[in-house]
Amino acid sequence: MTIKQLIEKTKPLKVVGDDSREVKGIEIDSRRIEPGFAFVAMRGTQTDGHQFISKALELGATTIVCETVPEALKEGVTYVQYESTEKAVGPLATHFFGDPTKRMKLVGVTGTNGKTTIATLLYEMFRRFGYRVGLCSTVCNYIDGQPIPTECTTPDPITLNRLLGRMADEGCQYAFMEVSSHSVVQQRIGGLTFAGGLFTNLTRDHLDYHKTFEAYRDAKKGFFDMLPKGSFAIINSDDKNGAFMVQNTRALVKTYAQRTPADFKARILEESFEGMNLSIDGREVFVQFVGRFNVSNLLAVYGAAVMLGQEPEDVLVALSTMKPVNGRFEAIRSREGVTAIVDYAHTPDALVNVLTTINEVLQGRGQCWTVCGAGGNRDKGKRPLMAQEAVRHSDRVIITSDNPRFEDPQEIINDMLAGLTDEERRTVLSIVDRREAIRTACTLAQPGDVILVAGKGHEDYQIIQGVKHHFDDHEVIRECFGLSETTE
């Protein structure tokens, strides 16, 4: 592809140099540049990519995409200037990798909680229906069964388009992806064409980045603003922010709910820690999921599958065979009758959802223990709220480390304890070592009790002073219960 072909769908301010030059690759990371590549200099939140233009040129870049053209121009190099390279990089990457979302149907899932479960279940379901499918998620990316490790919910535009391009090249007919608020604001999904979008819910999260709840909410809305005519938008009408999301969308709007009128409805007929009997649009189905929040997730999956042309009966059969996503309300049972629940809940609202579910199923027949913490170098405002909700909805609470990152874990715990009264603090244990905290809960819990180990879910690591150490809640619980890795 030539430079002229690469930029033909965008509007650069100017091009300095030969635009017939061949572009062999495109990168925003100067360390990945190879001879003949285009380097896109972006002004990020931490560093300015323009500082690395000289490094990219040393490694053989022959095209520089930038906002400020360097004063000293290198011979044999073409410079393409844009008002905003952040806005330009998505469309450039999409075009370079063959417009992958024009070759398959891409559905995005956004909201605070439930994104991973919904995207993953749709991926699994459509594979069961016989399609080749791709997945972009917090846990792992997949190209029709082939795992591709992931570092964040939504990758940078070039990594994302490279991945989507591989999916399309390998015959994927559908792709499902989580759409983070960061990715909308930072234009990571720019240039992509979505066949549909789903909204789950909105509660406090990522305020370390967005600063205000309104900015966070508006970022989510931005995803629905960009949906094209002919696509669909499915919103959770039980959430008061659902209608706000689609105020300006061009997509066909559908709703799902448990409590309010909606296009897709469900209610719980019976539930236990093994699963629930549900009524979905008047049809009864047993699912291996627990909790009202999971009913909402399953409704979103059901609605999306139906909007993508699948028969409702086939969708319900598929839902009845599916299991929870790794680290999302996963139950591990000891031989003595203690149940441990591993869940990714790392926001106050998510914690309430999981604890409410546990208490509804327990019905006072055992105690609810909660082991939780809060991440370092993230929104400090939610730390006391996490502790308050844990105490309010649990019989016993142990506050411990999550991913302290570069912060002192004891200081994070102190921030959480600051949200409690003196009386509440006397009832709470605080144990900095997460392994020891889980062991303590497993040792003290009695038959019939439930232990919620919250915050990390699928993660198999802890980040302490910037160093990633292996740590898996599942492994620690099974070790405490005396279970092998394959036993529950």
C-alpha positions in Angstrom: 0.0 0.0 0.0 1.3 3.5 -0.9 1.1 6.5 1.3 -1.4 8.0 -1.1 -3.6 4.9 -0.7 -3.2 4.9 3.0 -4.4 8.4 3.6 -7.0 8.6 0.8 -9.9 8.3 3.3 -8.6 10.9 5.7 -7.9 14.6 5.5 -4.3 15.5 6.3 -3.3 19.1 6.6 -0.3 18.5 4.3 2.0 15.9 2.9 5.7 16.7 2.6 7.6 14.3 0.3 6.8 11.5 -2.1 3.3 10.0 -1.4 3.9 7.1 -3.8 6.3 5.6 -1.3 5.3 2.0 -0.2 4.1 1.6 3.5 5.2 -1.9 4.8 3.8 -1.5 8.3 2.3 1.0 10.7 3.1 1.6 14.4 2.7 4.0 17.2 5.5 2.4 19.3 8.9 3.6 17.9 10.5 0.4 19.3 8.5 -1.7 16.9 9.5 0.2 13.7 11.1 -1.8 10.9 12.5 -0.5 7.5 9.7 0.9 5.3 7.2 1.4 8.2 5.0 4.4 9.0 5.4 5.8 12.5 2.4 7.7 14.0 3.5 10.2 16.6 0.7 10.6 19.1 0.5 13.0 22.1 -0.4 10.5 24.9 -1.3 11.1 28.5 2.2 10.0 29.6 4.5 10.8 26.7 4.5 12.7 23.4 5.3 10.4 20.5 6.9 13.3 18.6 9.9 12.9 20.9 10.5 9.5 19.3 10.5 10.5 15.7 14.3 10.4 15.5 14.3 6.9 17.0 11.7 5.7 14.5 13.9 7.2 11.7 17.0 5.4 13.0 15.1 2.1 12.8 14.1 2.7 9.2 10.7 4.5 9.2 10.1 6.1 5.8 6.7 7.7 6.7 6.1 10.0 9.7 2.5 10.8 10.6 2.6 13.7 13.0 0.9 16.9 14.2 4.1 19.0 14.0 6.5 18.4 11.1 10.1 18.5 12.3 12.2 21.4 11.2 15.0 19.1 10.0 13.6 16.8 7.3 15.3 13.6 6.5 15.8 12.7 2.8 13.8 9.7 1.6 11.1 10.2 4.2 7.6 11.5 3.7 5.8 13.5 6.4 2.0 13.5 6.7 0.6 16.2 9.0 -2.8 16.0 10.8 -4.5 18.3 13.2 -4.9 15.3 15.5 -3.0 12.1 15.0 -5.1 10.5 17.8 -8.2 11.0 15.6 -6.4 10.0 12.4 -4.7 6.8 13.6 -7.9 4.7 13.8 -9.0 5.3 10.2 -5.4 4.9 9.0 -5.0 1.5 10.8 -8.4 0.3 9.7 -7.6 1.1 6.1 -4.1 -0.4 6.3 -5.4 -3.7 7.6 -8.1 -4.1 4.9 -11.2 -2.6 6.6 -11.8 -5.8 8.7 -15.1 -4.6 10.1 -16.5 -4.4 6.5 -15.7 -8.1 6.1 -17.4 -9.3 9.3 -20.0 -8.2 11.8 -18.5 -6.5 14.9 -20.6 -6.0 18.1 -19.3 -3.9 21.0 -20.3 -4.1 24.6 -19.9 -1.2 27.0 -20.9 -0.3 30.5 -19.3 -0.6 34.0 -20.0 -4.2 34.8 -20.9 -7.3 32.7 -18.8 -6.5 29.5 -16.6 -9.5 29.7 -19.4 -12.0 30.5 -21.6 -10.7 27.7 -18.9 -10.5 25.0 -17.5 -13.9 26.0 -20.8 -15.7 26.0 -21.7 -14.2 22.6 -18.4 -15.5 21.3 -19.0 -19.0 22.7 -22.6 -19.1 21.6 -21.9 -18.1 17.9 -19.1 -20.7 17.8 -21.6 -23.3 18.9 -23.8 -22.2 16.1 -21.1 -23.1 13.7 -19.6 -19.7 12.9 -16.0 -18.6 12.9 -15.8 -15.9 15.6 -13.4 -13.5 17.2 -13.3 -12.0 20.7 -11.6 -8.9 22.2 -11.9 -9.0 26.0 -10.3 -8.1 29.3 -9.5 -11.8 29.9 -8.1 -12.9 26.5 -8.5 -12.3 22.8 -9.5 -15.2 20.6 -9.4 -15.9 16.9 -11.9 -18.7 16.6 -10.4 -20.7 19.4 -6.9 -19.5 19.2 -6.0 -17.5 22.3 -4.2 -14.1 21.9 -3.0 -12.7 25.2 -4.3 -9.2 26.1 -2.9 -6.4 28.3 -6.0 -4.1 28.4 -9.7 -4.1 27.7 -9.5 -2.3 24.4 -6.0 -2.3 22.7 -4.5 0.7 20.8 -5.9 1.3 17.3 -3.1 -0.4 15.5 -3.0 -3.5 17.7 -6.8 -3.7 17.6 -7.0 -3.4 13.8 -4.2 -5.8 13.3 -6.1 -8.3 15.4 -9.4 -7.7 13.7 -7.6 -7.9 10.3 -6.3 -11.4 11.3 -9.9 -12.4 12.3 -11.3 -11.3 9.0 -8.4 -12.9 7.0 -9.0 -16.2 8.8 -12.7 -16.2 7.9 -14.4 -14.9 11.1 -17.9 -13.9 10.3 -18.5 -12.2 13.7 -16.4 -10.5 16.4 -17.5 -9.4 19.8 -15.5 -6.9 21.8 -15.5 -5.0 25.1 -15.5 -1.2 24.5 -13.9 0.7 27.4 -14.6 4.3 28.2 -10.9 5.0 27.6 -11.0 3.6 24.1 -13.8 5.9 23.1 -12.1 9.1 24.5 -8.7 8.1 23.1 -10.2 7.3 19.6 -9.0 3.6 19.8 -12.2 2.5 18.0 -12.1 5.2 15.4 -12.6 3.9 11.9 -14.3 0.7 12.9 -17.8 -0.1 11.7 -20.0 -1.7 14.4 -23.0 -3.9 13.5 -24.4 -3.4 17.0 -23.7 -2.1 20.5 -24.8 -3.1 23.9 -25.1 -1.1 27.2 -25.0 -2.9 30.5 -25.1 -0.4 33.3 -23.2 2.6 34.7 -21.7 3.0 38.2 -18.6 4.8 39.6 -15.4 3.6 37.9 -12.3 5.0 36.3 -12.7 8.5 37.9 -8.9 8.6 38.3 -8.9 9.1 34.5 -12.3 10.8 33.7 -12.3 12.9 36.9 -16.1 13.2 37.0 -19.0 10.7 36.6 -20.5 12.9 33.9 -17.3 12.7 31.8 -17.3 8.9 32.3 -21.0 8.7 31.3 -20.4 10.9 28.2 -17.5 8.7 27.1 -19.8 5.6 27.1 -22.5 7.6 25.2 -19.9 8.5 22.6 -19.8 4.8 21.5 -23.5 4.9 20.7 -23.2 8.2 19.0 -20.8 6.7 16.5 -23.0 3.6 15.6 -24.0 3.8 12.0 -27.5 3.7 10.5 -28.5 0.0 10.0 -26.9 -1.1 13.2 -28.6 -1.9 16.5 -28.2 -0.6 20.1 -29.5 -2.7 23.0 -29.7 -1.0 26.3 -30.5 -2.1 29.9 -33.6 -0.1 30.6 -33.4 -1.0 34.3 -30.4 1.4 34.5 -31.4 5.0 34.5 -28.5 5.9 32.2 -29.7 3.5 29.4 -32.0 6.0 27.7 -29.3 8.7 27.9 -26.9 6.5 26.0 -29.0 6.4 22.9 -30.3 10.0 22.8 -28.4 10.7 19.6 -27.8 7.3 18.1 -28.7 6.4 14.5 -28.9 2.8 15.4 -32.2 0.8 15.9 -32.8 0.9 19.7 -33.9 -2.2 21.6 -34.2 -2.7 25.4 -33.9 -5.4 28.0 -34.9 -5.4 31.6 -36.1 -7.4 34.6 -38.1 -4.6 36.4 -39.3 -2.3 33.6 -41.1 -2.7 30.3 -38.7 -3.8 27.6 -38.3 -5.7 24.3 -36.5 -8.5 26.0 -37.8 -9.5 29.5 -36.8 -12.0 32.1 -37.6 -13.0 35.7 -36.1 -15.5 38.2 -38.4 -18.5 39.0 -35.9 -20.3 41.3 -32.2 -20.0 42.2 -29.4 -21.8 44.0 -25.6 -21.8 43.9 -25.9 -24.3 41.0 -27.9 -22.0 38.8 -31.4 -20.4 38.1 -34.7 -21.3 36.5 -35.6 -18.3 34.4 -38.5 -17.1 32.3 -37.1 -15.3 29.3 -39.7 -13.8 27.0 -42.2 -16.3 28.3 -40.0 -19.4 27.8 -38.6 -21.3 30.8 -34.9 -22.2 30.8 -32.3 -23.4 33.4 -29.0 -21.6 33.3 -25.7 -22.3 35.2 -25.5 -18.7 36.4 -26.5 -17.1 39.7 -27.7 -13.6 40.5 -29.9 -10.8 39.1 -26.9 -9.1 37.6 -26.3 -12.3 35.5 -30.0 -12.3 34.5 -29.3 -8.9 32.9 -26.1 -10.2 31.3 -27.9 -13.2 29.8 -30.7 -11.0 28.6 -28.2 -8.8 26.7 -26.7 -11.9 25.1 -30.2 -13.2 24.2 -31.2 -9.9 22.7 -28.0 -9.5 20.7 -28.2 -13.0 19.3 -31.8 -12.5 18.3 -31.0 -9.1 16.6 -28.2 -10.9 14.7 -30.8 -13.3 13.2 -30.7 -16.3 15.5 -33.9 -18.2 16.5 -34.9 -17.5 20.1 -35.3 -21.2 20.9 -31.8 -21.9 19.6 -30.4 -19.1 21.7 -32.1 -20.4 24.9 -30.8 -23.9 24.3 -27.3 -22.5 24.0 -27.7 -20.4 27.1 -28.7 -23.5 29.1 -25.4 -25.2 28.3 -23.1 -22.3 29.0 -21.0 -21.7 32.2 -19.8 -18.5 33.9 -16.8 -16.8 32.5 -13.5 -17.2 34.4 -13.5 -15.2 37.5 -17.1 -14.1 37.3 -19.1 -15.6 40.2 -17.2 -18.9 40.1 -18.1 -21.3 42.9 -15.5 -23.6 44.5 -16.9 -26.0 47.2 -14.9 -27.6 50.0 -15.6 -31.2 51.1 -16.8 -29.7 54.4 -19.6 -27.7 52.8 -18.0 -24.3 52.6 -18.5 -22.4 49.3 -16.0 -19.9 48.0 -17.1 -17.5 45.2 -14.3 -15.9 43.1 -15.5 -12.7 41.4 -13.9 -9.8 39.6 -16.1 -7.3 41.5 -13.9 -4.2 42.0 -16.4 -1.4 42.2 -18.9 -0.7 45.0 -21.9 -1.5 42.8 -20.4 -4.8 41.5 -19.6 -5.8 45.1 -23.2 -5.1 46.1 -24.6 -7.1 43.2 -22.5 -10.2 44.1 -23.2 -9.9 47.9 -26.9 -9.4 47.3 -27.0 -12.5 45.2 -25.1 -14.6 47.8 -27.4 -13.4 50.6 -30.5 -14.1 48.5 -29.4 -17.7 48.0 -28.1 -18.2 51.6 -31.3 -16.9 53.1 -29.7 -16.8 56.5 -28.7 -20.5 56.5 -25.0 -19.6 56.8 -22.6 -16.7 57.2 -21.3 -14.5 54.3 -17.6 -13.8 54.5 -16.0 -11.2 52.2 -12.3 -10.9 51.4 -11.6 -7.7 49.3 -9.3 -4.9 48.7 -8.8 -2.0 46.3 -6.3 -1.4 43.5 -3.4 1.0 43.9 -2.8 4.0 41.7 -6.5 4.1 40.9 -9.6 6.0 42.0 -9.1 6.5 45.8 -12.6 7.7 46.2 -14.1 4.3 45.9 -11.9 2.7 48.6 -14.0 3.7 51.6 -17.2 2.9 49.6 -15.9 -0.7 48.9 -15.4 -1.2 52.7 -18.8 0.2 53.5 -20.6 -2.1 51.1 -18.6 -5.1 52.2 -19.5 -4.5 55.9 -23.1 -3.6 55.1 -23.8 -6.8 53.1 -21.5 -9.4 54.9 -21.4 -11.1 58.2 -17.6 -11.0 58.4 -15.1 -8.9 56.4 -11.4 -9.3 55.8 -9.8 -6.3 54.0 -6.6 -7.1 52.2 -4.4 -6.3 49.2 -5.6 -6.3 45.6 -3.0 -5.0 43.1 -1.2 -2.3 45.1 0.9 -1.4 42.1 3.2 1.4 43.3 1.3 2.3 46.5 1.9 1.0 50.0 -0.8 -1.7 50.5 -1.3 -0.8 54.1 -2.1 2.8 53.1 -4.7 1.5 50.7 -6.3 -0.6 53.4 -6.2 2.5 55.7 -8.1 4.4 53.0 -10.8 1.6 53.0 -11.0 1.5 56.8 -11.5 5.3 56.9 -15.0 4.7 55.5 -16.1 2.7 58.5 -17.3 3.7 62.0 -15.1 2.8 65.0 -17.6 0.0 65.8 -17.4 -1.4 62.3 -13.6 -1.3 62.3 -13.6 -3.4 65.4 -15.5 -6.2 63.6 -13.2 -6.1 60.5 -10.0 -8.0 60.1 -7.2 -6.4 58.0 -4.5 -8.6 56.6 -2.1 -7.2 54.1 -1.0 -10.5 52.6 -3.8 -11.6 50.3 -2.9 -15.3 50.5 -3.0 -15.2 54.3 -6.3 -13.3 54.2 -7.9 -16.0 52.0 -6.5 -18.7 54.3 -7.9 -17.0 57.3 -11.4 -16.9 55.8 -11.2 -20.5 54.7 -10.0 -21.6 58.2 -12.7 -19.7 60.1 -15.7 -20.4 57.8 -18.1 -23.1 59.0 -20.0 -25.6 56.8 -22.8 -23.8 55.0 -20.9 -20.5 55.0 -20.0 -18.7 51.8 -16.7 -16.8 51.2 -16.6 -14.1 48.6 -13.1 -13.4 47.3 -13.5 -10.3 45.3 -11.6 -7.9 43.1 -9.2 -10.0 41.0 -11.4 -12.7 39.4 -9.6 -14.0 36.3 -6.3 -12.3 37.1 -3.4 -14.7 37.9 -1.0 -12.1 39.2 -0.5 -9.3 41.8 1.4 -6.1 41.0 3.5 -5.1 44.0 5.9 -2.1 43.6 5.4 -2.3 39.9 6.5 -6.0 39.7 4.0 -8.6 38.5 4.0 -11.7 40.8 2.0 -14.9 40.1 -1.1 -15.0 42.3 -4.4 -16.8 41.5 -7.3 -16.6 43.9 -8.6 -20.0 42.6 -5.3 -21.7 43.3 -5.1 -20.4 46.9 -8.7 -21.4 47.6 -8.3 -24.9 46.3 -5.1 -25.2 48.3 -6.9 -24.1 51.5 -9.8 -26.6 50.7 -7.3 -29.4 50.0 -8.7 -29.8 46.4 -6.7 -30.6 43.3 -6.8 -28.1 40.4 -9.6 -30.1 38.6 -11.7 -30.7 41.7 -14.6 -28.5 42.8 
